[in-house]
Amino acid sequence: MIFKNWEKLPNFMKKEEIKPYYDILFNKKWTLFIKRLLDVIGSLSLLILLFPIMLIIGLIITIDSRGGIFYRQERVTQYGRIFKIFKFRTMVKDADKLGTQITVSDDTRITKAGKFLRKYRLDEIPQLINILTGDMSFVGTRPEVKKYVDAYSNEMLATLLLPAGVTSETSIKYKDEEQILTNAEDADKMYIEVILPEKMKYNLKSIEKTSILYDIKIIFSTLTRIVK
């Protein structure tokens, strides 16, 4: 994980609202180095360990519906860089063209296999590849599509000081997000104007809590939630 000097940040991030969060992380550069080291070791180990399971899931997806095994979508990570996220496909082919970029509860685009994969977050296993390449971390703000990042306030942009994450405290608290958006007349509008600002309050607080122990706590909480 490369933590840039303030002068080398993209111009759109050199905001006074971001500086306090930058200073917090600057003083934790060794923590960020260890965090990246653990990301590499952990993602590589899990990819090897889970490879047989990934093959089985890939086979089930292929039998269940037409389309590729993986779903790849452009998301935004550290310093506003665009990357393509890896996920197992849980929706019908070309689902992005059939509706909003937000998924709601009982979304008709979700396949039978997809419902199971999403329930237990198995669709996110391929993101271990993104962690290994440095686009993501085990713990961090969930990566958004550019459309929603464009709606960020200056303070919200502070979350882009770190790589996007597979899970976070926000992910745990908003585990029922899809159900919340189900009855919205305009899911995109409700997400941008109501849910996103609330989620960002937790994400920004998480920057202040950055530590290896905090990451372990979030990972454990996520696994506990999935099991329950």
C-alpha positions in Angstrom: 0.0 0.0 0.0 1.6 3.3 -1.2 0.7 6.2 1.0 1.5 9.4 -1.0 2.8 12.6 0.4 0.2 15.4 0.5 1.9 17.2 -2.4 1.5 14.2 -4.6 -2.2 13.6 -3.9 -4.5 14.1 -6.9 -5.6 17.7 -7.0 -9.3 16.8 -6.3 -8.2 15.4 -3.0 -6.2 18.3 -1.7 -9.1 19.7 0.3 -9.0 21.1 3.8 -11.7 18.7 4.9 -9.5 15.8 4.0 -6.3 17.0 5.7 -7.3 15.9 9.3 -7.9 12.3 8.0 -4.6 12.4 6.0 -2.7 13.5 9.1 -4.1 10.6 11.1 -3.1 8.1 8.4 0.3 9.7 7.9 1.1 9.0 11.5 0.1 5.3 11.0 2.3 4.6 8.0 3.9 1.5 9.6 0.4 0.2 10.4 -0.6 0.6 6.8 2.6 -1.2 5.7 1.8 -4.2 8.0 -1.8 -4.1 6.9 -0.7 -4.4 3.2 1.7 -7.2 4.1 -1.1 -9.2 5.9 -3.4 -8.5 2.9 -0.9 -10.1 0.5 -0.2 -13.1 2.7 -3.9 -13.6 3.6 -5.3 -13.3 0.1 -2.6 -15.5 -1.5 -3.2 -18.2 1.2 -6.9 -18.1 0.9 -6.9 -18.2 -2.9 -4.9 -21.5 -2.7 -7.1 -22.9 0.0 -10.4 -21.9 -1.6 -9.5 -22.8 -5.2 -11.4 -26.1 -5.2 -14.5 -24.3 -3.8 -14.2 -21.6 -6.4 -14.1 -24.2 -9.2 -17.3 -25.8 -7.8 -19.0 -22.4 -7.5 -18.0 -21.6 -11.1 -19.5 -24.9 -12.3 -22.8 -24.2 -10.5 -23.0 -20.7 -12.0 -22.4 -22.0 -15.5 -25.1 -24.7 -15.1 -27.6 -22.3 -13.5 -27.7 -19.5 -16.1 -26.2 -18.1 -19.3 -23.2 -15.8 -19.0 -19.7 -15.8 -17.6 -18.6 -17.0 -14.2 -17.3 -13.7 -13.1 -18.9 -10.3 -12.9 -16.5 -7.4 -13.5 -17.5 -3.8 -13.0 -15.5 -0.6 -12.8 -15.2 0.7 -9.2 -13.2 3.4 -7.5 -10.4 2.8 -5.1 -7.4 4.6 -3.5 -6.8 8.1 -4.8 -9.7 7.9 -7.2 -8.2 5.1 -9.3 -10.6 3.1 -11.4 -10.3 -0.7 -11.2 -12.4 -3.7 -12.2 -13.8 -5.7 -9.2 -13.9 -9.5 -9.3 -17.2 -11.1 -8.1 -18.9 -14.3 -8.9 -21.9 -13.5 -11.2 -25.1 -13.6 -9.3 -27.4 -11.9 -11.8 -28.6 -12.6 -15.3 -26.4 -11.7 -18.2 -26.3 -7.9 -18.9 -28.1 -7.1 -15.7 -26.6 -3.6 -15.7 -28.6 -2.8 -18.8 -31.8 -4.1 -17.3 -32.1 -1.8 -14.2 -30.3 0.4 -11.6 -26.7 -0.3 -10.5 -28.1 -0.8 -7.0 -29.5 -4.2 -6.1 -32.7 -4.3 -4.0 -34.3 -7.2 -2.1 -36.1 -9.8 -4.3 -34.4 -8.2 -7.4 -35.7 -10.3 -10.4 -32.3 -10.1 -12.0 -30.7 -12.3 -9.3 -30.3 -15.9 -10.4 -31.2 -18.9 -8.2 -27.5 -19.7 -7.6 -27.0 -16.0 -7.1 -29.4 -15.8 -4.2 -27.5 -18.4 -2.3 -24.1 -16.9 -3.1 -25.2 -13.4 -2.0 -26.8 -14.6 1.2 -23.5 -16.1 2.4 -21.3 -13.5 0.6 -19.6 -16.3 -1.4 -19.9 -14.1 -4.5 -17.2 -11.9 -3.0 -14.5 -14.6 -2.7 -12.9 -13.6 -6.1 -12.1 -10.2 -4.5 -9.1 -12.0 -3.0 -7.6 -11.4 -6.5 -8.2 -7.6 -6.1 -6.6 -7.7 -2.6 -3.6 -9.5 -4.0 -3.1 -6.9 -6.8 -3.5 -4.0 -4.3 -6.8 -2.7 -5.6 -8.5 -3.6 -2.4 -7.9 -4.6 1.2 -9.7 -7.0 3.5 -11.1 -4.1 5.6 -12.0 -0.7 4.1 -14.7 1.3 2.6 -16.7 -0.7 0.1 -15.8 0.4 -3.5 -18.5 2.4 -5.2 -19.1 3.0 -8.9 -17.9 6.4 -10.2 -21.5 7.6 -10.4 -21.8 7.5 -6.7 -18.3 8.7 -6.0 -19.1 11.8 -8.1 -21.7 12.6 -5.4 -19.2 12.6 -2.6 -18.7 15.7 -0.5 -15.2 16.9 0.1 -15.0 15.2 3.4 -16.3 11.9 2.0 -13.4 11.9 -0.5 -11.1 11.2 2.5 -12.2 7.5 2.3 -10.2 7.4 -1.0 -6.9 7.9 1.0 -7.0 4.1 1.5 -7.8 1.1 -0.8 -11.4 0.0 -1.0 -12.3 -3.0 1.3 -14.1 -6.3 1.1 -15.8 -5.6 4.4 -16.2 -2.8 7.0 -18.0 -1.7 10.0 -20.4 0.0 7.6 -21.1 -3.2 5.7 -22.1 -4.9 9.0 -24.4 -2.1 10.1 -26.0 -1.8 6.7 -26.3 -5.5 6.0 -30.1 -5.0 5.2 -29.4 -2.2 2.7 -31.1 -4.1 -0.2 -34.3 -4.4 1.9 -34.3 -0.7 2.8 -34.1 0.2 -0.9 -36.8 -2.2 -2.0 -39.8 0.1 -1.7 -38.0 3.3 -2.8 -39.6 5.0 -5.8 -36.1 6.0 -7.0 -33.5 3.7 -5.5 -30.5 5.6 -6.9 -31.8 8.9 -5.5 -32.5 7.5 -2.1 -29.1 5.8 -2.0 -27.2 9.0 -2.9 -29.3 11.4 -0.7 -30.1 9.3 2.3 -28.1 6.1 2.7 -24.7 7.1 1.3 -24.2 10.1 3.7 -25.1 7.9 6.7 -22.8 5.1 5.6 -20.0 7.6 5.1 -20.2 8.8 8.7 -19.1 5.3 9.8 -16.5 5.1 7.0 -14.9 8.3 8.1 -14.9 7.2 11.8 -13.2 4.0 10.7 -10.3 6.0 9.4 -9.7 7.3 12.9 -9.8 3.7 14.2 -7.3 2.3 11.7 -5.2 -0.4 13.3 -4.5 -4.1 12.9 -6.6 -5.0 15.9 -9.5 -3.0 14.5 -9.2 -4.9 11.2 -9.2 -8.3 13.0 -12.3 -7.2 14.9 -14.2 -6.3 11.8 -13.2 -9.5 10.0 -14.4 -11.6 13.0 -17.7 -9.6 13.2 -18.3 -10.2 9.5 -17.7 -13.9 9.7 -19.9 -14.2 12.8 -22.7 -12.4 10.9 -22.4 -14.7 7.9 -22.6 -17.8 10.1 -25.6 -16.4 12.0 
